[in-house]
Amino acid sequence: MRRKFGVVGSGIVGLCMAHGLRKRGHDVTLYSDRTAEQWLNESTPTGGAGRFRDAIALERELGLSHWDDQVPRVGGVHLTMSLSAKNRVLTSTATIEGPGMAVDMRLQIHRWLADLEERGGKVVVGAVGVERLAAIARENDLTFVAVGRGPLCNLFPRDEARSVRTAPPRHLAMAIVKGVSMEVPGVPFLPVKFNISPEEGEAFWMPYLHKSGIATSALLVEARPGKGLDRFGGCRDGDEVVARMKALITERFPWEAAWVKNAELADPRGWLVGEVLPSVRGPVATLPTGETVLALGDTAVSMDPCAGQGANNGAKMVRSYLKSIDARGDAAFDAAWQREAFETFFRDEGERTYTFSDVLTQPMAKAGQNLLIAQYGSTGSGTSKEQKLANAIAENFVDPRRITHCFTDLAASNAFIEKTVGGSAKWHLFKKTLAIGQQQLRQAVGLQPRHP
Ligand SMILES: Cc1cc2nc3c(=O)[nH]c(=O)nc-3n(C[C@H](O)[C@H](O)[C@H](O)COP(=O)(O)OP(=O)(O)OC[C@H]3O[C@@H](n4cnc5c(N)ncnc54)[C@H](O)[C@@H]3O)c2cc1C
């Protein structure tokens, strides 16, 4: 049965939903606070939006992957964990089943808005307020609110128990930079490069297709508030952000100094500074006039981007909601159904994704530390025990349902290590601790570590 849907918000998640509904033959109107041209030329990307297998598959199914022959393909992760500029504790090089990719969302949204109109959807430009939202909800069988973390999301009460945190765990600075290499020496694929400081936070970057068509990197600093990486408060423009990033990386992660040396801001709006208060919201809002609307994307679940999950989670939510809609036939999308549609998604996928993002912002538990120690020796190729463990950790970013629990549950972590190495976890960890200790000794006497 052909039904009528409203989608408020023109981020990548709202647009994927609009396209998914249109593909099923439904009537769709998407409400955007800006035009396609404004998205392309006058907007800041709301995030880096590195996407993994499942999100990419959804975009492909919806006929939205127009950049496959240009976008750098990410084959995995290279990670360096360090305690200081002079103490690199360990490295990890892991592959993902993928590839992953990041396309400038300003480019995507510009094209996807045009695609939607071409495919029979309607786009209405203008910021939607509560009154207008009520009218939209009356006109449609179901209305999604996908306004990211914009003011309308306050219609959906924060679920304090599920949200867990009461303050943003990181202060963020992101810049899209050109003049940097996509490659990491010795790594046999294009990786997301992570530098982790357990005390201070993370600096990471990933290959990124800029809206101008050039390959760039999305560089993100995730600073624990008040710690050494927290240097971006008060930045007034993107050049200042990049200058501070270069100084910070050269000082704190000197092995990356050559990589960052020639970094330049890719475009004047290609940066942001801010923070995310991780939040799970009550997914159904009842408007003053009695209509109900359903939250989608960051409006329903927003996370700190340390695990790169927001847009990926949004794509999974779209897929889950579409399945619930298909199953509903021609019955009403009442408030109870809306709530159940969200709960189905959250139970099946969202909860573990949210937990994984949360776990990575907190001091690493022994269970998680052991996973990192156990994979030490991975090189990004072959099928060694270390490689299998490293790949499993990286794969959890693609699908956090896999081993999120092993990051906090010591027994589960040990059991997972044991199963993967085919022997005693204790013995394996002992050998790996010795190998890491050798590199600590080298650094203690002023030599460079010889990490894989
Ligand atoms: C620094 C940073 C890096 C990130 N990196 C990643 C990553 O690598 N991988 C990943 O998966 N996720 C990442 N994320 C998260 C990701 O960017 C978000 O989860 C994703 O963009 C959410 O999409 P959305 O469509 O829900 O909302 P948004 O992208 O916020 O889009 C919503 C849009 O709706 C429109 N709107 C708002 N209010 C109204 C209104 N009242 N009326 C009409 N229109 C309105 C606006 O144009 C707004 O931009 C990152 C986030 C940050 C902050």
PDBQT file of the ligand as one rigid body, heavy atoms in Angstrom, charges set to zero:
ROOT
HETATM    1  C1  LIG A 501      33.725  15.317  14.678  1.00  0.00    +0.000 C 
HETATM    2  C2  LIG A 501      32.783  14.220  14.284  1.00  0.00    +0.000 A 
HETATM    3  C3  LIG A 501      33.233  13.140  13.541  1.00  0.00    +0.000 A 
HETATM    4  C4  LIG A 501      32.367  12.099  13.196  1.00  0.00    +0.000 A 
HETATM    5  N1  LIG A 501      32.844  11.017  12.517  1.00  0.00    +0.000 NA
HETATM    6  C5  LIG A 501      32.016   9.989  12.230  1.00  0.00    +0.000 A 
HETATM    7  C6  LIG A 501      32.501   8.820  11.534  1.00  0.00    +0.000 A 
HETATM    8  O1  LIG A 501      33.667   8.730  11.156  1.00  0.00    +0.000 OA
HETATM    9  N2  LIG A 501      31.607   7.823  11.269  1.00  0.00    +0.000 N 
HETATM   10  C7  LIG A 501      30.300   7.907  11.653  1.00  0.00    +0.000 A 
HETATM   11  O2  LIG A 501      29.544   6.971  11.370  1.00  0.00    +0.000 OA
HETATM   12  N3  LIG A 501      29.823   8.990  12.296  1.00  0.00    +0.000 NA
HETATM   13  C8  LIG A 501      30.641  10.022  12.591  1.00  0.00    +0.000 A 
HETATM   14  N4  LIG A 501      30.157  11.115  13.237  1.00  0.00    +0.000 N 
HETATM   15  C9  LIG A 501      28.707  11.180  13.545  1.00  0.00    +0.000 C 
HETATM   16  C10 LIG A 501      27.919  11.547  12.296  1.00  0.00    +0.000 C 
HETATM   17  O3  LIG A 501      28.438  12.709  11.701  1.00  0.00    +0.000 OA
HETATM   18  C11 LIG A 501      26.471  11.734  12.672  1.00  0.00    +0.000 C 
HETATM   19  O4  LIG A 501      26.032  10.617  13.392  1.00  0.00    +0.000 OA
HETATM   20  C12 LIG A 501      25.590  11.887  11.434  1.00  0.00    +0.000 C 
HETATM   21  O5  LIG A 501      25.994  12.976  10.666  1.00  0.00    +0.000 OA
HETATM   22  C13 LIG A 501      24.152  12.061  11.891  1.00  0.00    +0.000 C 
HETATM   23  O6  LIG A 501      23.345  12.256  10.763  1.00  0.00    +0.000 OA
HETATM   24  P1  LIG A 501      21.884  12.796  10.911  1.00  0.00    +0.000 P 
HETATM   25  O7  LIG A 501      21.328  12.789   9.538  1.00  0.00    +0.000 OA
HETATM   26  O8  LIG A 501      21.179  12.064  11.992  1.00  0.00    +0.000 OA
HETATM   27  O9  LIG A 501      22.020  14.294  11.461  1.00  0.00    +0.000 OA
HETATM   28  P2  LIG A 501      22.816  15.546  10.904  1.00  0.00    +0.000 P 
HETATM   29  O10 LIG A 501      23.987  15.160  10.110  1.00  0.00    +0.000 OA
HETATM   30  O11 LIG A 501      23.056  16.421  12.085  1.00  0.00    +0.000 OA
HETATM   31  O12 LIG A 501      21.785  16.262   9.926  1.00  0.00    +0.000 OA
HETATM   32  C14 LIG A 501      20.573  16.811  10.363  1.00  0.00    +0.000 C 
HETATM   33  C15 LIG A 501      20.273  18.004   9.474  1.00  0.00    +0.000 C 
HETATM   34  O13 LIG A 501      18.902  18.359   9.577  1.00  0.00    +0.000 OA
HETATM   35  C16 LIG A 501      18.755  19.727   9.254  1.00  0.00    +0.000 C 
HETATM   36  N5  LIG A 501      17.885  20.354  10.258  1.00  0.00    +0.000 N 
HETATM   37  C17 LIG A 501      18.164  20.579  11.556  1.00  0.00    +0.000 A 
HETATM   38  N6  LIG A 501      17.120  21.181  12.164  1.00  0.00    +0.000 NA
HETATM   39  C18 LIG A 501      16.161  21.312  11.216  1.00  0.00    +0.000 A 
HETATM   40  C19 LIG A 501      14.851  21.846  11.230  1.00  0.00    +0.000 A 
HETATM   41  N7  LIG A 501      14.310  22.346  12.352  1.00  0.00    +0.000 N 
HETATM   42  N8  LIG A 501      14.144  21.867  10.093  1.00  0.00    +0.000 NA
HETATM   43  C20 LIG A 501      14.662  21.354   8.935  1.00  0.00    +0.000 A 
HETATM   44  N9  LIG A 501      15.903  20.831   8.870  1.00  0.00    +0.000 NA
HETATM   45  C21 LIG A 501      16.643  20.801  10.002  1.00  0.00    +0.000 A 
HETATM   46  C22 LIG A 501      20.144  20.350   9.278  1.00  0.00    +0.000 C 
HETATM   47  O14 LIG A 501      20.532  20.639   7.955  1.00  0.00    +0.000 OA
HETATM   48  C23 LIG A 501      21.007  19.267   9.899  1.00  0.00    +0.000 C 
HETATM   49  O15 LIG A 501      22.304  19.285   9.416  1.00  0.00    +0.000 OA
HETATM   50  C24 LIG A 501      31.010  12.159  13.594  1.00  0.00    +0.000 A 
HETATM   51  C25 LIG A 501      30.532  13.263  14.323  1.00  0.00    +0.000 A 
HETATM   52  C26 LIG A 501      31.407  14.275  14.673  1.00  0.00    +0.000 A 
HETATM   53  C27 LIG A 501      30.890  15.434  15.477  1.00  0.00    +0.000 C 
ENDROOT
TORSDOF 0
